[in-house]
Amino acid sequence: MSEQTADSKPRVLMVDDSKVIRMAANKILGKDFEVIVATDGEDGWKQLQADHSIHVVFTDLLMPVLDGLGLLDRIRHSDDPGIQSIPVIMVTGADNSDEIREEALKRGATDFLPKPFNSIDLQARARAHCNYQREALALKKQITVDALTGFSNQPSFLEQLTKDLAFARRHSQSVAILIADMADYKSFFMQHGKQAADAALSHAARLVRDCIRTEDTPGRYSFSTLAISLPSTPSEGAMTLQEKVQQALRNNPLQVNGRALPLKWRFSVHLPGISASTDAQTEVQAAISKLGLEAVVAVHATVKPPAASLDKALALIARGQSEQVAAHLPQLLQELIPLLQLATPEQRWVLLKQIG
C-alpha cells in the first residue's frame, strides 16, 4: 500500500481501454502528478483497493469487463469511506448521450471531461480535485489522530476495526486485537509528572509502530491503553507480535535523569468471532478484560521531573505527604547547596548532628 507524504506528487488513476488515451494522460500529467493507469473498470477497482493514496479517478464510460458506471457504483458503495468519497471524473465521448451523463450524475459522478481532452482541461481538473482531497485528508488527520502517539484516536480506531471485521466476514478470514496497557500509568503520572508519562507512552508507541505491518492499525484507546487491529492474523501471529512488542520495550530503554524508571505493561490478545453482529467496541472491551500482568519493563525518557521548590516540599511534609517529596530530593538538595556554602563549619556540624 502506497504511503502519501506532504512533498510527494498527487496520485491520479486514469481508467481507459484506449492505450492512446492512457499515454496522453501520462504525458500531460506526468510532470506534476503520479499517474496510475488501468485498462478497464475491474483493473481500476483493484488499483483503488491496493492504493489508498489515490486522490482522484478519471474513467472512461464505455469499457469492456467493467464499464465506467460499474466502477462508479463500486466506488460509491464501497465499505471504505476513503474510496467511497474519492472524486470520480467521467471521461465522455461525443457518442455518449445526455441520458448517460445524467445517469452518471445520479450515481455520484463528481465531474465530466469531454474526449478528446486538451492538456489545460485535464490539468485543471486534476489539480482542483487533488488539492481538495489533500486538504480534506489533512483536516481528517487532525480530527482522527492522537497527537501524542501518532496513532488513531479511539473513534478512528473503532471505525477501522469495524472495516477490518467486515472484510474478514466477507473473505472468511480472522482479525486479531492486541492490547498493550501501561498498568501503573496513574501512579507513574502522579510521581513523575505529565511530561515523563507522555514521553514514556510516546516512546512505547514508536516501538509498537516499528513492530507492526503496514496493514495493521494502532490506536490510543485510552490514556494508558494502546490497541492494535491485526487483519488476516491468526492467534499464533498475534502472539508472536505480542512477544515482539514486549521484547522491544525491554531492549530499548531511554534514560530519565540517569536512572531506570520501571513500568508495568499488561498485554492481551483477542480473536473476535466473525459474524454480522460482531461489534468493534464490544470486542475491544473483551480484549481489555483479558489483560494480564506482565513483568516489569524498564522504559525511560529524556525528561526532567516537574520543578519542585523547598516551600512546596515543606508544605507536603507538613501534610504527611512525604512520599511525594522523595522523587524530587536530588533537585531539592541542589537548591540547598548555596545555603550550605554560606554556613560556617560549626553551623554545618550542628545541622548534621540534628539530622543524625
CORBELLIN-V821868 format. One record per residue. N is the residue number from 1. RES is the residue in one letter. SS is DSSP state (2 for helix, 1 for strand, 0 for the rest). Layout:
BEGIN
n-><N & N>
res-><RES & RES>
ss-><SS & SS>
END
This chain:
BEGIN
n-><1 & 2 & 3 & 4 & 5 & 6 & 7 & 8 & 9 & 10 & 11 & 12 & 13 & 14 & 15 & 16 & 17 & 18 & 19 & 20 & 21 & 22 & 23 & 24 & 25 & 26 & 27 & 28 & 29 & 30 & 31 & 32 & 33 & 34 & 35 & 36 & 37 & 38 & 39 & 40 & 41 & 42 & 43 & 44 & 45 & 46 & 47 & 48 & 49 & 50 & 51 & 52 & 53 & 54 & 55 & 56 & 57 & 58 & 59 & 60 & 61 & 62 & 63 & 64 & 65 & 66 & 67 & 68 & 69 & 70 & 71 & 72 & 73 & 74 & 75 & 76 & 77 & 78 & 79 & 80 & 81 & 82 & 83 & 84 & 85 & 86 & 87 & 88 & 89 & 90 & 91 & 92 & 93 & 94 & 95 & 96 & 97 & 98 & 99 & 100 & 101 & 102 & 103 & 104 & 105 & 106 & 107 & 108 & 109 & 110 & 111 & 112 & 113 & 114 & 115 & 116 & 117 & 118 & 119 & 120 & 121 & 122 & 123 & 124 & 125 & 126 & 127 & 128 & 129 & 130 & 131 & 132 & 133 & 134 & 135 & 136 & 137 & 138 & 139 & 140 & 141 & 142 & 143 & 144 & 145 & 146 & 147 & 148 & 149 & 150 & 151 & 152 & 153 & 154 & 155 & 156 & 157 & 158 & 159 & 160 & 161 & 162 & 163 & 164 & 165 & 166 & 167 & 168 & 169 & 170 & 171 & 172 & 173 & 174 & 175 & 176 & 177 & 178 & 179 & 180 & 181 & 182 & 183 & 184 & 185 & 186 & 187 & 188 & 189 & 190 & 191 & 192 & 193 & 194 & 195 & 196 & 197 & 198 & 199 & 200 & 201 & 202 & 203 & 204 & 205 & 206 & 207 & 208 & 209 & 210 & 211 & 212 & 213 & 214 & 215 & 216 & 217 & 218 & 219 & 220 & 221 & 222 & 223 & 224 & 225 & 226 & 227 & 228 & 229 & 230 & 231 & 232 & 233 & 234 & 235 & 236 & 237 & 238 & 239 & 240 & 241 & 242 & 243 & 244 & 245 & 246 & 247 & 248 & 249 & 250 & 251 & 252 & 253 & 254 & 255 & 256 & 257 & 258 & 259 & 260 & 261 & 262 & 263 & 264 & 265 & 266 & 267 & 268 & 269 & 270 & 271 & 272 & 273 & 274 & 275 & 276 & 277 & 278 & 279 & 280 & 281 & 282 & 283 & 284 & 285 & 286 & 287 & 288 & 289 & 290 & 291 & 292 & 293 & 294 & 295 & 296 & 297 & 298 & 299 & 300 & 301 & 302 & 303 & 304 & 305 & 306 & 307 & 308 & 309 & 310 & 311 & 312 & 313 & 314 & 315 & 316 & 317 & 318 & 319 & 320 & 321 & 322 & 323 & 324 & 325 & 326 & 327 & 328 & 329 & 330 & 331 & 332 & 333 & 334 & 335 & 336 & 337 & 338 & 339 & 340 & 341 & 342 & 343 & 344 & 345 & 346 & 347 & 348 & 349 & 350 & 351 & 352 & 353 & 354 & 355 & 356>
res-><M & S & E & Q & T & A & D & S & K & P & R & V & L & M & V & D & D & S & K & V & I & R & M & A & A & N & K & I & L & G & K & D & F & E & V & I & V & A & T & D & G & E & D & G & W & K & Q & L & Q & A & D & H & S & I & H & V & V & F & T & D & L & L & M & P & V & L & D & G & L & G & L & L & D & R & I & R & H & S & D & D & P & G & I & Q & S & I & P & V & I & M & V & T & G & A & D & N & S & D & E & I & R & E & E & A & L & K & R & G & A & T & D & F & L & P & K & P & F & N & S & I & D & L & Q & A & R & A & R & A & H & C & N & Y & Q & R & E & A & L & A & L & K & K & Q & I & T & V & D & A & L & T & G & F & S & N & Q & P & S & F & L & E & Q & L & T & K & D & L & A & F & A & R & R & H & S & Q & S & V & A & I & L & I & A & D & M & A & D & Y & K & S & F & F & M & Q & H & G & K & Q & A & A & D & A & A & L & S & H & A & A & R & L & V & R & D & C & I & R & T & E & D & T & P & G & R & Y & S & F & S & T & L & A & I & S & L & P & S & T & P & S & E & G & A & M & T & L & Q & E & K & V & Q & Q & A & L & R & N & N & P & L & Q & V & N & G & R & A & L & P & L & K & W & R & F & S & V & H & L & P & G & I & S & A & S & T & D & A & Q & T & E & V & Q & A & A & I & S & K & L & G & L & E & A & V & V & A & V & H & A & T & V & K & P & P & A & A & S & L & D & K & A & L & A & L & I & A & R & G & Q & S & E & Q & V & A & A & H & L & P & Q & L & L & Q & E & L & I & P & L & L & Q & L & A & T & P & E & Q & R & W & V & L & L & K & Q & I & G>
ss-><0 & 0 & 0 & 0 & 0 & 0 & 0 & 0 & 0 & 1 & 1 & 1 & 1 & 1 & 1 & 0 & 0 & 0 & 2 & 2 & 2 & 2 & 2 & 2 & 2 & 2 & 2 & 2 & 2 & 0 & 0 & 0 & 1 & 1 & 1 & 1 & 1 & 1 & 0 & 0 & 2 & 2 & 2 & 2 & 2 & 2 & 2 & 2 & 2 & 2 & 0 & 0 & 0 & 1 & 1 & 1 & 1 & 1 & 1 & 1 & 0 & 0 & 0 & 0 & 0 & 0 & 0 & 2 & 2 & 2 & 2 & 2 & 2 & 2 & 2 & 2 & 0 & 0 & 0 & 0 & 2 & 2 & 2 & 2 & 0 & 0 & 1 & 1 & 1 & 1 & 1 & 1 & 0 & 0 & 0 & 0 & 0 & 2 & 2 & 2 & 2 & 2 & 2 & 2 & 2 & 2 & 0 & 0 & 0 & 0 & 1 & 1 & 1 & 1 & 0 & 0 & 0 & 0 & 2 & 2 & 2 & 2 & 2 & 2 & 2 & 2 & 2 & 2 & 2 & 2 & 2 & 2 & 2 & 2 & 2 & 2 & 2 & 2 & 2 & 2 & 2 & 2 & 2 & 2 & 1 & 0 & 0 & 0 & 0 & 0 & 0 & 1 & 0 & 2 & 2 & 2 & 2 & 2 & 2 & 2 & 2 & 2 & 2 & 2 & 2 & 2 & 2 & 2 & 2 & 2 & 2 & 0 & 0 & 0 & 1 & 1 & 1 & 1 & 1 & 1 & 1 & 1 & 0 & 0 & 2 & 2 & 2 & 2 & 2 & 2 & 2 & 2 & 0 & 2 & 2 & 2 & 2 & 2 & 2 & 2 & 2 & 2 & 2 & 2 & 2 & 2 & 2 & 2 & 2 & 2 & 2 & 0 & 0 & 0 & 0 & 0 & 1 & 1 & 1 & 1 & 0 & 0 & 0 & 0 & 1 & 1 & 1 & 1 & 1 & 1 & 1 & 0 & 0 & 0 & 2 & 2 & 2 & 2 & 2 & 2 & 2 & 2 & 2 & 2 & 2 & 2 & 2 & 2 & 2 & 2 & 2 & 0 & 0 & 0 & 0 & 1 & 0 & 0 & 1 & 0 & 0 & 1 & 1 & 1 & 1 & 1 & 1 & 1 & 1 & 1 & 1 & 0 & 0 & 0 & 0 & 0 & 0 & 0 & 0 & 2 & 2 & 2 & 2 & 2 & 2 & 2 & 2 & 2 & 2 & 0 & 0 & 1 & 1 & 1 & 1 & 1 & 1 & 1 & 0 & 0 & 0 & 0 & 0 & 0 & 0 & 0 & 0 & 0 & 0 & 2 & 2 & 2 & 2 & 2 & 2 & 2 & 2 & 2 & 0 & 0 & 0 & 0 & 2 & 2 & 2 & 2 & 0 & 0 & 2 & 2 & 2 & 2 & 2 & 2 & 2 & 2 & 2 & 2 & 2 & 2 & 2 & 2 & 0 & 0 & 2 & 2 & 2 & 2 & 2 & 2 & 2 & 2 & 2 & 2 & 2 & 0>
END
